[in-house]
C-alpha cells in the first residue's frame, strides 16, 4: 500500500499538506517531535477521510533518526510513494552573537536530515521507477540575507540540491521539486526564537502554499515560488548582484541587531 511521509507534520505547512493529501485519499505517515499532536491529527484524518494514517514521534536532530524512520517504514511494509521534507527552522540576529549549537542544528535539520531521508527513500523509488519528493525550501534562499545568514544559506542548498537530483532521477519516473514559500502564517518565527519577525503585508496561508505546490506537481515543475510577490522578489534577487542586495538587506535590518554595539 502506498503512503505519503511528511516531516514537520504537526503544524504549519506540514499539517496543511497532511490535510490536503488525506482529502485526496493519500495514506499518511506523519513525522514530528510531538507525539500527542500527531496522534490527534492521525485519528482526525483517518476518521474523516477513511485513510490509513500512522505517525512517528521522532526528533530528526537525534543521531541516526533518519535510519530509525526508514527502518520503521520498512518493517511495517509501507511503500513511501511521496516524501515531503518539510521539517526545518531558522534564526535571526548578528551571526557572531548567535548560539553556535543552534546554528549548527539549523544545518543539521534543514540540510543533513533532508539529504539523508531523500537518499534513503530514493533508493526504493528507483526500484519501483516512480515517486514524488517535495523538499520545502524558501524564497529566502534566492539571495544572501544578512542577520538570517545560516537559514537563507541552508535554503539555497535545498533548492540547488533538489533541482540537481530532479534531473538525475527524471529517467526513473521520479519527480523531485523544491517548494519555496515566502513569509507564511505559521509558528515558524516562534519555533525559530525570532522575537521580532519581519512583518510582510499579504502573508500567505499554509493552504495557499500547499495549493501552489499541488499545481506545480501536476505541471511537473522542479522548483516553484509560492505567491506572486515572493516570486517577483526572488527573481529580482537573482538579477541584482549579491553584493548590492545583501547590503540593502543589511541596511534594513542592522538597526535591530547591531544598533547598540555600533
N, C-alpha and C positions, 0 to 999 in steps of 0.2 A: 504494500500500500504506500502511495506517495504522501510525503509530508513537506511542509514548509517550515524551516527552522529560522527563528527570528531572535537575535540577541538584543538586549536592552528593551525587552518587550513589556515591561511592567508599566510604562508610561510613555508619554510623548509620541514621537513618530513611530516607535516600535509598536506601541499599543494600537495606534491608528492602522498600521499595516495588518496587525492581527485581526482587528475588527473587519477591515475591508476584505481580507482574503478569506476569513471564515464565512462571510456573507456570500462569497463566490464558491464555497464548497471545498476550500483547502483544509486538509487535516494539518494540525499545527504542533510544533514543538517550540514552546516559549522559554526563553532563557533570560535570567536576570538574577540579581542577588536576593531579591525579596521573594521568598517562597510563599508567603501569605498572599501577596498581591497576585502572583502568578496563579496560585490555586483558585482564587476567586474569579479571575478572568477566564481561566480554563473552564470552570464549571458554568459560567455565564454563557460563553461562546458555544460550548458543546451542547448545552440545552437549547439555545436559541436557533442554532443552525444545523443540528444533527450531524456534527463532525466529531472526529476523534481529536481531542486536544490534550496534549501532555505538556508537562513543564519540568524544568530542571533549574533548581536554585544554585547557580554556580557563579563564583566571582572569577571573571576571566583574567584578573590580575594574579591569581594564585598560580603557583608552579604547576605546569602541565595540565592546566584546566582545559585546554583545547583537546588534549589526549583523552581526558575523562569524558568530555562531552561527546567526542566522536565514538569512543568505545561504547558508551551507553546506548547510542543510537544503533550501533552495530549489533549489540547484544539483544536489543529489542526487535531487530529485524526491520528497522524503519528505513525506507528509501527516501533520502533527503533530495527532493527534486528542485526545490527552491531554497537558497540560502540568502538571508538578509542580514548582513553585518551592520548593525545599527548602533551597537554599544559604543559609547565614547564620551569624553568630556573635555573641557578646556580650562584655561586660566587667563587672568588679566593682571597686568602690572609690569613694573620695571623688572626685566628678566634677572638682573643681578641681585635683586632683593627677594625674588620668589623662592619658595621652598624647593630645593633641588629634587628631593624624592618625589614630590608631587609632579614636577615637570617630567621626570623620567617615567612616571606612571601614565602620563598622557601619551607618551610614545609607546609604552608597552600595550596600552589598551587600543588606542586609535590605529596603531600600525602593527605591532607584533602579533597581537591576538587575531586581528583581521587577516593578516597574511597566513598565520598558522591554520585557522579554520578554513580559509579559502583553499589552501593546499590540500588539506585532508579530505574535504568533501569533493574537491575537484576530481580526485582520482576515480571515485565511484561514478561521477557524472560522465567521465570519459569512457568508462567501461560500458555505460548504458547509451553513450552517444547522445546525450541530451541533458538539459538542466538550465537553471537560471540563477545567477548570482547578482545581488544588488548590494553594492558597497556604498554606505552613506558617507559622502564626503561633505563639502561645504563650499558655498560661494566665497568663503574666506580663503580658500586655497588657490585662488587665481592670482594673488599677489602677496608680497610680504606685508605683514601687519605689525608694526611696532606696538609693543605692550600687549600683544597676543601672539608673540613670536613662535612659541612652540606649537600652539594649537593650529595656527594658519599653515605652518610648515608641515605638520602631520597630515593635514587635509590635502595639501599639494601632493604629497606622496600617494595618498589614497586614490586621487584622480588619475595620476600618471600610471600607477600600478594597474589600476582597473582597465584603463584604455589599452595598455600593453597586452595584458593577458586576454582581453576580449578578442584581439586579433589572433593570438596564439590558439585560442580554442574555438574560433569560428568554424574550422573544418570538422569539429567534433559535434556540431549542433548545440553548443553551449553558449548561452547569451550572458555576457558579463556587462554590467552597467554601473557607472558612477552617478549617484544621485547627489546633487549639490543644492541643498536648501540655503536660503538666506536666513535672516532673523525670523524665528518661528515662535509662536506662543506655546512654549513648553517650560519645563523646570530646568532647562539647560543652565541658565545663569546661576540658579540656586545650587544645583549639583556641582557646578564648577567653582563655587565660592567667589563669584563675581558680585561684589556688593553694589556696584553702580553700573549696571548694564547699559550698553549703548541703546538709546531709545530710537526705534525706527518706525516711521509712520507706515501704516499699511502692512504691519506684520502679517505673515501668512498663518493660517491654522494648520494643524497637523494633517487635517483632511485635505487641504489644498495641496500639500506636499505629496501625499500618497496618490492623489488624483493625477498629479503631474507624472509621478513615477510610473503609474499603470499605463498611461497613454504612451509614454516613452518606450516602455517594454513592448507594447503592442506594435510600435513602429520600429522596433529593433535598434533603438539608439544605444550608443555606448557611453554617452555622457549627457546629462540634462541638468539645466539650472532651473530651479523652481521659482516662478514669479518673474514677470517682465522687468520690474525694477531691478531685481537681483541679476537678471540676465544682462541687462544694459550695463550695470555696474561691473559685472565680471568681464564682459567684452572690453569695456573701457580700461579695465585693469591690465588686460593683455596688450593693449595698444600703447599705453603710456609706459615709458621706461620705469623699471622698478625703483631707480634712484629718485625719481620725481614722485611717484605715487607713495612710496614709503615715507618720504619727507613730509608730504602733505598730511598723511595719516598721523605721523608723529606729532606734527604741529597741533593737530586737533585733539590729540589725547594726552600730550605731555603734561598739561595743566593738572590732570587728575593724578598723575603718578610721580612726577618729579618736581612739582612746584616748590615743596618745602625744602628739598635738597638744593635746588638751584637758586 
